[in-house]
Amino acid sequence: MDPDREAEQVASQILRTSFITVVFTACNYYKTETTASVNTIQFSLPDSASKTAVPSLPKKKTKTIYLTFDDGPNKGTKKMMHVVQEEQIPVTLFIVGQHVYGSKEQAAIFDSLVASKYFEIANHSYTHAFQNKFAKFYTVPDSALKDFVRCADSLHLTANIVRTPGRNIWRTATVSSTDINSSKSAADSLYKNGLTQVGWDLEWHYNDTLKLTNSSDEMLLQVDSMFAHNKTKTPDHLIILAHDQVYADAADSAELHQFIIRLKQKEEYNFEMVSKYPRLKN
Ligand SMILES: [Zn+2]
């Protein structure tokens, strides 16, 4: 081959190779840049979108509150009823048999409690421990049992869930506790005779003139604290004791209303009736 022609061909080959290399590199560069920018877009879009488009999930209701009211029906029961029905939460009432028959009005209140889906009726004895003669009541377990049975029969109660008058006593499948030692054998005897006894974790106290001694805010702090420090008989389950008669007072029934509203605002709190408490019976 002519050396000039050969040189020309070699030069042409080099030129072609260089051109291909340049084009390839350029394409590759473009591709890399494009990929990078696509990647940037892919990373940034969903991230910013997730902050605005995905709603935050509601907190799971992991803690259960059992609101209980003792000693009704009495002068405070109607106002308590109105608050509970307005807020539509389930509560448990430990009723005194004798109080149902105390007046026509109280009998009518009892009937409306039974008819309402928000109230569960449980046994607080027929005579409230022989009208608060607690020592006598708990010294003779047989007569105490008869008093609970009389209440159950007269009110047609079948669940056998009772609250002992004047005593914070627990006898369930998993909880056994007696606040005053002298009542222990009576509590054991009642349990052997089929009565599940449910006390309370926290009481909303009142003074001699039937006025609440704690505000709803203070009660709310106590509820939060008991759950946080695991001070309840069963973890994540809290039974609150209140008394109907206190809420005859307008300011105190407003406090009760506020307390329930604030509890409902806490997304992790759920409300239940005492019969739903874990493992009441074997
Ligand atoms: Zn009582």
Residues whose N, C-alpha, C, O or C-beta is under 5 A from the ligand:
A	BS01	ZN	D70 D71 P165 G166
